[in-house]
């Protein structure tokens, strides 16, 4: 466990804007806790990448967040959680690390039809974490998993209302509709930002489950009792375009805040803050 810091923060990390859906819930539940948000957008999307590569990125971001004074780390990315949550906890023993778990349990408990759907990325669908969750909580429920990588792009672009995106969304949702699934798990933090478009196509009788509020509650539970937060503005970083992330912060969360640039070392094992111009 890193040495305790005097101004503890919550570190929130994703490959793109999806983690903002979790950051939003953390701000709602813990408004006095300062946050640091990192988007590794230069490597977006994480879904098709090998597990070893994802772990390398996640480990480097965690080191960076610790250096920023973070006492709790949130992997606000289902793909990163599937690939690296257990790995990261082994690498940083004693550091509270909260990951994303596909919300299969509440979906199975709420379902009236006995059929639930899970919208996910490839890495999440293939991961051990998802397998365990299904075995524990959905043994008597039919679970339909749809890998939907294009939804990540649509969320990043906020293009969900275009005819092309509407057609892509419809294609992904068709298996759920045909099977009469009545609970749909959003197993990627990007998807809540296009939930309206998804809901419109599924209709009012199908319920979408966003795990972000539950993640925020878990952050509150694991916050070290001996640390006392001091309110301060959120700090945001991206490995791609600060201007674009700044615009999305305002559009999606209503936050007007500076966004700082990060770059990767040549071997992509360390995040670097470029010198001020």
N, C-alpha and C positions, 0 to 999 in steps of 0.2 A: 504494500500500500504506500503511495506517495506521501510525503510529509504534508500534514494539514496546513491549509492556507488561511490567511486572515480574512479574505473576502471571498468565501466559497460561492461557487456558481454551479449551475446545471448545464452540462454539455449535451447538445443535441446534434446528431449527425445523420446525414443521408447522402445518397449520390446525387440528389436533385431537390426539387421543390417539395417533394412528397413529405419530407420531414417537417415541413411547416404546419401540416395538419396536426402533428403531435405537439410542436412548439405552441400552437394556438391553445391547445388544451392545458398544457403546463402553465401558460400565462394566466388562463382563466382560474385554475385551481390554486396556483401558488404565485400570486401577483407580486409578492415581496421578494421572490427568489430571482436573482439575476441569472441570465442565460447567455450561453455562447452557442451559436448555430454555425455548423460547417456543412457546406454542400460541395461534394467532390464532383462537380458537374463536368469536368474535363473527361471523366471516365464513365459518364452516363451512357447507357444503362449498365447496372451491375448484373442484371439477370442472366445474360448469356456467358458471363466470364467464369473461368475456372475458380474453384474454391480457394486454392492456394493464392491466387491473385487477389481475390476479395479480402482474404485474411491479411495480406500484406498491407493493403490500403487501410483497412479498419484499424490495424495495430498502429500505423503511423498517425492516423487521425486521433486516436486515443492518446498517444503521447503528446500531441499538440494541445488537445483539450486539457490535459493535466497541467501542461505548462501555462495555460490560460487561467488556472485556478479552479478547475472544475472538480467538485467533490463527488458528483454523481454523473455517470455517463449514460446517455440514452441512445441505443442503436435504433433510430427512428426509420428503419428500413427493414422490411421483411426479408429481402434477399440477404442483406448483411447479417441479420440475426440468424437466418437459416445456416449460413456458411460459417459464421465466426463467433456466435454468442458464447458457446461453451469454451471455445479456444481462447477467447478474450478473457473470460473469467479465470482461466488457468494462468494466463500471462500476467494478470493484475490481481492477485489474490487480495481480498480485503477491500477492494474498490467496488462500491455498489454499481453494477452495470445492469440496466434494464433493457430488455429486447422486445421485439414484436413477435407475438405468437398468434397464428391464425385463429380467429375467434370461433372455432368449431363448437366449443362447449355451449356457449349461449345460443348459437344457431340451432344445434340439435335439441336443446331444451325448449326452445320456443316453437319449433316447427310443428305445424298441424298436419302437413302432408307426409311427413317422414322422409322428405327429400330436401337436401340443402345444397347450395352451390358455393363454390369457392373460386373467386377470381384472383389469380396470382401470377407471379413471374416463374420462369423455369426453375431457377435455383431454389425458390421457396417450395415449389411442388415436389422437387427431387430430394429435399432436405430431410434429415433425421428428425428435426423438430416437428415438422408437419406430420410425419408418420406416427410419431409418438402421440401427438394430440388427437389424431384420428382414432388410434387404437384405444386411448383412454376415454374419449368422450363421444365417439360416434359409431360404436360397434354395432348398434341396432338401427343406424340411420344410413340412408343412401346418400353418399357424398359425391357430387359431380364437380370435378376440378377442371377449370378452364384456364390454360396459360394464355395470358393476354398482353404480350410485350408492347403492342402498338398503343395500348391505353396509357402507358408511361409517356410515350411521345406526345400523345394527344393532351395529356394533363400538363406537360411541360410547355406546350405551345398554347394551351387554353383554346384549342380549336374544335371543341366538342360540338359546336353548333353548325359546323360546316357540313354540307351533304356527304362529302367523302368520309369524314369522321363518324357521322351518324350511321353510315353503312357498315363501317368497321365495328362499331359498338354493337350493332344489331347482329352481326355475324357471331361475335363472341357470346352474346346473351342467348342465342337460339337454343343451345342444349338445355339451358335452365328452363326456358319457357316450355319446351317440348316435354321435359320430365316433370313439369308442374312443381318445381322447387319454390318454396315460399319464404326461405331465408337465404340471403346471399351475403357471404363474408367478403369484405373488401380486404384481401390479404396482400395489399401493397399500399404504402402510405400515400402514393400519388392519387389513388382512385377516389378518395373522398372529395377531391377538387373537381371531379367530373361526375359526382354522385347524382346531381340533378338530371343530367343527360341519361344516365343509366336508369334512374327511377322512372323517367318519362317513358322509356321503352318497355320496362317491366310491368308498369301499372301500379296502382295504389295498394293492391293486395299482397305485394311482395315487399318484404322488409329488408333493408340494407343494414349491415352491421359494420360500424366503424370502430376499431379497437382503441383509437387514440384516447378517449376519456378514461378507459381502464388503465392505459399505460401511465397517464398523468397521476392517477390515484396510486399506482405502484411507486412512482417516483416520490410521492409524498410519504409513503410508508418506509422507504429505504433511506430517506434523507437522514444523515447522522444526527442524533439527538443533541450532541454537544456542539453542533455548529449553528451559528445564528446568522441568517442571511441579511444583507444590507441592500435595499432596493437601488438599482442603477439601470441605465438603459441597456437593452439587449445588444450584444455584439454579434455581428454576422460576417462570415467569410465564405468565399467561393474560390475554387480552382479554375473557374472559367470567367465569365463576364460579370463584374460587380454591378454594372449598370442594369443588366437584365435581371439579376436577383433583386436589386433594389426596387425595380418596377414591380416584380412579383410580390415582394413583401407588402408593398402598398396596395396592390390590387387584391390580394388574397386575404391579408390579415389587417389591412388598414394601418400598418406600421410605417412610419417615415423614419428611416434610420440609415446611417452610413453602412456600406458593405465593403469589406476590405478584401484585397486580392491575396491569394495564396498560390504558390507554385510548388511543383514537386522537384526533388533532387533528381539528378541524372539517373540514378538507379531506382527511383520511385519508392524509396524507403523512408523519406523524411519530407515533411511539409515545411516550406520556407515562406516567411513573410518578406516580400520584396521591400527594399529600402524606399523611403518616401522620396518622391521626385523633388 
